[in-house]
């Protein structure tokens, strides 16, 4: 009979500990029913307002009922009626399981056929919303510009093609500013200093529609503090990029001690964030760098250039063209202090538990590299580059080393890498018999030193490896060779068979005899032999060594004294 059975619908992340339970007493369909409203009685329709689910959790919290039991707790002999119960902490934003069932509330066994049909959501919240964007740009003479941006949208805003559940579930307000200023323009013109300055600042505020503690309770109905629930982000940066003094005169001879060879940069970025789960998050990055670069004017010494004994003799051209450059081509050195500091404090979301510890991550690096390029002669060039990486991590867990603490401390060596490259253009063109050859020899050598982590350095040692590459490439223009040895002229000489005077002009015309059969055959052989026009030869050899467990550290140019040896 009617009300002997309860229809059960459970919604939640599981069906045992975290779910909402909907109960409805069922009306029996008569056996002779034929109309739709008789087969599907109106009283069996499940009409549950979504807001009632979250409000039930608030009610349970107010009365202090246990979370791990059904609320309201079923009572013996209670009248069957439409009810919603809750157990655990389910939320409609995280539905993973739906269970459909039936419960016999009478005292006798029952046999039935039960149908569930058209489980759906209706009556969407179609409250209107709006959004706005504003941008502004300003230029201050020729030394500064400023850009301002701002935007906002309310809860429920979205594009026309978005469904209801795809639209915004929070209210957003954000603004930002970016400025670029050439501070050097404010100084006297004769100073001629370039100081590019960049500053940016921005904030973002997100206020949720639903209480983040319950996720299916409207924020105004929940009990979470608005500052705790707000998603807040702040970003700011200060940058000085490539600050340097420009040369006042292009005709003035540059010197290695000129301050114009030096440039410095400074970059700082900070992000601060907090939300319901994170009480404080700070991410700071700083980079300070200095660069020195100087290119020397070549000082070429050619002792035999005007020597009369070799000036007119082609086979002595290699002596005449002998040269040496007394100064290196260029020299540069770069130094960088790169630091990042990250701090995160998660919020303790369970009452009665102690505060969570603050997680801190530091990465403090001190790097520099230097490059020397030297064109020893017009045919020989070499370059040497070394990169040094140091890390500052020798501090205890209890030491609160902030971003700018011990800022210029180098730390311990972590990585070193050097590369030597030599290129020699072999002077085949200085010898007439070999000028059909263009040859180049390249030699590259690499050395790498890598330290382990600070905690394992005494156990596993360092790792070193080196490698070198020999490469020889030669291109031969065979047409030049054929012309030099006269091969292209073989079997081409013709004999004069007759000489007659032209009656009109009186000019003597000589008639040439055609090639003989032997010459034609010889010419075919020469053409076959000279069909090869270009020849390329290449040779490459690679060598390398890998050595783990290496104890010494690196010194100047990657070397160091250890155990009395160099």
Secondary structure, DSSP 8 states (H G I E B T S, - for coil): -TTSEEEEEEEES-SSSSEEEEEEE-----TT--SHHHHS-GGG-----HHHHHHHHHHHHHHT--TTS-BS---TT-----EEEEESS--GGG--EEEEEEEE-SSS--------------S-------EEEEEEEEEETTTEEEEEEEEEE-TT---TT--GGGS--EEEEEEEEEEEEEGGGGS-TTT-EEEEEEEEEEEEEEEESB-TTTSSSBGGGS---HHHH-EEEEEEEEEEEEEEE--S-TTS---TT-GGGEEEEEEEEEEEEE-SSEEEEEEEEEEEEEEEEEE----EE-TTTT-HHHHT-GGGHHHHT--EESS-SEEEEEEEEEEEEEEEEE---STTS-----EEEEEEEEEEEEEEEEE-SSSEEEEEEEEEEEE-----TT----TTTTTT---EEEEEEEEEEEEEEE-GGGSGGGTTEEEEEEEEEEEEEE---GGGHHHH-EEEEEEEEEEEEEEEEHHHHHHHHTGGGTT----EEEEEE-TTT--EEEEE----HHHHHHHHHHHHHTT--EEEEEEEEEEEEEEEEE-----GGG---BTTB-
